[in-house]
Amino acid sequence: MKLFTDIDLDGLGCGIIAKLAFGEEAYVSYCSYRVLNQRVENFIENPDFHNTETYITDLAVNEKVEKKLEQRFKEGRHIKVIDHHVTAMHFNKYAWGTVIPEYETGKKTCATSLFYDYLVSQNKIKRSKALEEFIDLVRQYDTWEWDANNNVTAKRLNDLFYIIDREPFEESILKRLRENPETFTLTETENLLLDVEEKKIERYINSKNRQMVQTLTEEYCVGIVHAEQYLSELGNALNKLNPHLDMIVLLNVGTKKVGLRTIHDHVDVSEFATRFGGGGHPKASGCDLTPDAFEKFVVNVFPIQPAKLDADRNEINVKGASYGSSYENRKGEVSFIHPLSDGMYEVIHQGKKITEAFDSYEKAEYFIKRNYTSWLRYDNDYLFQLSSDLSLPLEKVKKNYESIIKKVIASADKKE
């Protein structure tokens, strides 16, 4: 049999299942979208493989190859496409296509779980408790269900996949599943290795958060950063650190790839990816770095400077303070979030109140960060400015800070 599958953990899961089911007769090609169509086309047009049992999982061929697969099927030759991406749903119109984004229970699927289910239904593989545990870890990671369930093992399995080269990782998992069919666990050595890797990932995320730029792209407010590793972890972390952004755009100029990640239900990055010839999941997708994408995500944003991170060690200018909180952006524009007596919050930008009021501090901050690309000002910068503007000693500003802020608010009231 021949399997064409993706290069990520879900794709590798399909490869492992194929080798468990077909043994030495399984030949697996791990493909990116860039090479998939050519490899599949060359294979199905080779007479030597006309009678080979052929599967494509976790990947979608283009329209040209799609038609050739249909012709192959009509000629009585085997082909089976199994996928879970909503952008591949059109393959369900073929007898040889199975695309299921989620089970009837509401749980999201992955290619590995669907491929396993299919082979079980065809009596081509025996059920195994350890294998099913492994498959569910792959499924939870690929669908990001692990994040909601706090299933750290699923994330660590993916981390291990990227630490170790594919071949030794695959060999290790196959050996483990064959020798211990009752349970699947990571070894003590693997966990120690992953502990070190987690610290590296944390440092990488912090570094990239400082480098990210914010801009409006079509109808979305996005964060753009150049990144070559830990894309899933990075995309998820940057979204959580910057919830005012609709999505994170991860650029790898070396591989000419774009990754798109979001944590918001109202944003479908798979739809956005199709505008650049890509696709994927609603919350995790990608595309090639086409000339259009390069213009939009690299050239157009090159002059933009990253925003500073929010001050996290302040004693006076803190978030949610009863006397208000001050923000600033690269242009030197100052914004102020002020709590009102009725539980609402107002925003004062450049000394003038905006007309909209907010029912939570978070929504007011969301507005400021989204519209002005601002950060919570650092105590030292803020207090020194007040001291200079008011011609007051710094210690007096600190001591009388709350009364000074009330005067600032009153001044804004007069400007309405």
N, C-alpha and C positions, 0 to 999 in steps of 0.2 A: 504494500500500500504506500501511497504518497500523501504527505500532509504539507500544505502551505499554511503557515501561521505567523502571528505577529512576534515582534522581538521583545515584548515586555513580559511581565510575570504571568499574565493570563495566557499569552501565546505559548510560553514555556510549559504552563500547566497542560495545555492541549498536547504538546509534544510528549510529555511524560505519560499521559494517558494512552497515546498512540503506541508508545514503546511497551507499556504494560500489556496492552491488548494484543498487539501484533508481533511483539518480540523483535527478532532480528529482521523480520520482513518489513518493518516500519522505517521509512525514509522521510526525514523531516527537514523542511527548508524554512528557516526563520527569516522572514522578509519584512522590510519596511514598505510603506506605501509606494516609495519611489521605484522599487525594483519588482514589486509584486506582479504587475500586469505582464511585463516582459517574461518573467520566469514561468508564469502559468501558461501564457500563450505558447512559448517554446516547448513546454512539456506536452500540452494536449495535441500539438501538431506533429509531434514525433511519433511515427508508427510503432516504435518499440513500446510505447506506453498507452496504446489505445485500449488495452484490456486491464490496465492497472486501476485498482480501487483508489479513488482520488478524493481528498477532502481539502476544503479551504475553511479555516476557522479564524474568527476575530478580525478578519480583513474583508474589504469589499473591492472587487475588481471594477474596472471601468466599463462603460457601455459596450465598447467594442469586444472585450473579452467575455462579457456577460452573454452576448449573442452567440459567441463561439462555444460557450459552455452549454447553452441550450441546444445547439446543434449536436454537440457531443452526446447529450442525453437522448435526443431523438434518434441517434444512430445506435442506441442501445449500449452505450459505454457509460461506465460509472462516474458520477460526479455528485458531491454533496457539499453544500455551503451552509455553515452554521455560524451565526453571529448574534450579537445582542445589542448592537448600536441602532438607535432609532433612525439614523441616516441610511441604514441598509434595509429598511422594512420592505422596499420594493422587490426584494428577492423572494418574498413569500408568494409571489404570483407564480413561481415555478415549482414544479413537483420536487425538484432537487434542492430547494431553498428552505431554510428554517431560521427565522430571525425572531427571537422572543426577548424583549427588553426586561420583562418581569414575569414571575410565576403567578398563578392564580391566587396564591396566598398574599400577593403584594410584594414579596421579596424580589429584589432586583437580581437579574441573572448575570452570568459572565460566560464567555465562550467555553471555558474549562468545564463548568457545571453542565452546560447544554450538550457539549460533546460527550461527556460521561453518560448523561441520561440517554442520549441517542444510542451509544454503543451497548449500554445495558439492555435497552429495549430490543436491540438486534442480536442479543446473546453473543456479543463479541468481546465482552469483558465481564469478569465476576465482581460482584460487590465486595468492598473491603472497608472496614471501619476506619482504618488509618488513612486510606486513600480519600474517603469522604471527608475526614477532618481536614486533610490537606486542601482538598478542593474548596471547602467552605472558607478556609483562610484566604485562598486566592480570590474567591468571590467577594468576600467582605472587603478585601483591600481594593480590588478593581472598581467596586461600586462605592467605595468610601463609607460603607456601612460600619466598618471598624471604628471610624471616628465617633459615630453616634453611640456605638456600643462600648467604646473605650477598649476594644480588643487589640491590645498592644502587640500581641503575638502575630497578628496579620500584618501589621506594619513592619515588624522586625523581620518577618519572612521576606518581604519585598526588599528591605534594606540589605539583607544577606545576599539576595539575588544580585544586587548591584555591586556588592563588595567583592564577591567571588566571580570569576569568569563563568560564562554560561555552561561550558562543558563540564567542569568539575562540580558545579552546583547541581546540574542535571543528574550526573552520575551518583552524587551523594544522596539525592532525594530518591532516585530509583532504587538504590541499594537499601535505603531505610524502609521504603514501602514494601519491598519484597521480603525483607528479613523480619519485619515486625508489622504484620497486617492488623494488629489490634489497636494501636495508638500511634499518633504522630506528634513528636515533640522536637524542639530544638535542643542541641547538645549544650553542655556546660561551656565548652570552648567557643561555640558559636555565640552564646549569650555574652560571654566576656568580650568577644570581638565587636559585638553590636553595641555594648556599653560605650566603648571607645568611639565607635562611629556616631553614636547619638550626640556626643559632645562636639564632634566635627560638624555635624548637621546644624546644631544650634548656633555655632559660630558663623557658619555660612549664611544662615537665615538672617542673623543680625547684621552682617555685612551687606547683604543684598537689600535689606530694608532701608539702609542708609543711601543706597545708590538708586533706588527706584524713583522714577519721575511720574508725575500725574498729568493727565491731559484729557480733553474731550475728544472722543473718536466716534463719529456719527452720533447715535443717540446714547452712547455710553460714556461714563466717567471711568477711565481705566488707569491702572498703574502699569508701567512698562519697565522691565529690567532685563539685562543680559545675564543669562545663566546657562551653564553647561552640565550641571549635575543636580541631583536631588530635586528634580522638577516637581514631582507630586507633593513632596513635603514642603517645598518652598512655596509653591502656589497656594497651598492650603493655609500655611502660616501667615503669608503676606495678606491674604484675604481677611484672616481673623485679626491681624494687627491693624488693618485699615478697612474696617467694615463700611466706610463711606464710599468705597470704590465698588463699581459694578463687577469688575473682573480684573484679573492679573494677566498681563501678556508677558510670556517668557520667551526671550529671543536667544537663539543659538546661531550666530552668523557662520560659524565653522561648518555646521551640518546643514545650514540653510533651512532651519525648522523653527516653527512658532508654536508654543504651547499656550493654551488658554484655560484658565481656571476661575471658578466662582464658587461662592458658598450661598448665593442668593437664589431663592426659588423663582423669582420673577425674571431671572436672566438665563437665557439658553445659549451657552457658548458654542454648542454644536451648530446651531443655526448661524451664528456669527462666523464660524469657521467655514461654512459653505460659501460665504461671500468671497473667500480666497481659495476655493477649490479643496477645502479640507472637510473634516467632520469629526464625529466621536460622540461623547456623552453630553447631556445637557449641562453638566457641571465640570467636565474635563474633556477638552477637545484639542485639536491641533491642525496645522496646515503647513504647507511649504512657505518658505520666505520668498515669495514671488516678488517681481519688481514693484508691483502695486503695494504689497505688504511692506516691503523695504522702505518705500517712499513714505508710507503712513506711520510706521512704527519706529523708523530709524531717522530718516532725513528730516521729517517734519518736527520731531521732538528733540533733535540734537541740541538746540539752543537752551532747552529747559533745564533748570537746575533742580536737583532733588530738594524736597522740603526737609527741614530739620525734624528730628524726632521730638515727640512731646517730652518736656521736662519731667523727670520721674523722681527727683529728690527735692522738690520744692517744699518749703514750709509755709509760705504765704500764698503764692499764686498756684493754688491746687484746684483740681476739677471738682465741681459741685460745691464750692465754698459758698457760704451764706451771703457773703458780700460780693460774689461774682468771680469770674475767671477771665484772664486776658490771653489773647492769641495774637500771633504776628505771622506775616508771610515774607517771601523774598523781596517783595516790593517795598517792605517797610510799613505796610498797611496793618493797622491794629484793629482787632475785633474784641468784643467783650460780651460774655454771657452773663446776664443778670437775672437772678430769681425774683419773681413777683409775688405779691402777698397771696394771690389766688392759686398758687401752685404751678403757674405757667412760667415760661422763661422768655426773655427778650434778648435780641442780639443788637448790639450797637457796633456799627462798622464805621471807622474813621470819624467817630464823634457823632454819628447820626443813627437813630434807630431805624431798623428796617420795619416794614409794615407787618410782617408775619410774626405771630407768636407761636411758641412751641410748648407742648404738654409734658416734655421731659428734657433734662439736661442733654441726654444722648442725641436727641433729635436736633437740638440747637447746635451741638458740636458737629453733627453730621452736615448741617447746612454750611457751617463755616469752613469745614475741611473740603467739602465738595465744591463750593463756590469760590473760595479764596486761597485754597491750598495752604492753610495755616497750621501752626503748631502751638501748643501750650508754651507760653514764654517762660524762660528761666528767671528765677527770683532775682539774681544779680543784675541781669540785663534790664528787667522791668523796673526794679527799684531805683537803679541808677538813672534811668530815663526820667522817672517821676521826680527824683531829687533834682535833676538838671532843669526840667521843665518848670518846676514850682520854686526853684531857687531855695530849697530847703535842705538841711543836713540829712544825710542818709539815715542816721539813727532816728531822727524825728519822723521821717517818712515811714519807717518800720513801725514805730510806736503808735502813730496815728493813721495807719494805713486804711482802716475801715471808714473813718470819717472822711478821708481824702477821696476814697472811691465814691462815697455818697455824693460828694460835690461834682465828681466827673459825670455821674448819672444825671444829676440835676441840670448840669450844663447841656447834656444831650437832650433832655426834656424840652429845654428852651428852643432848641434848634428844629423841633418837629414842625 
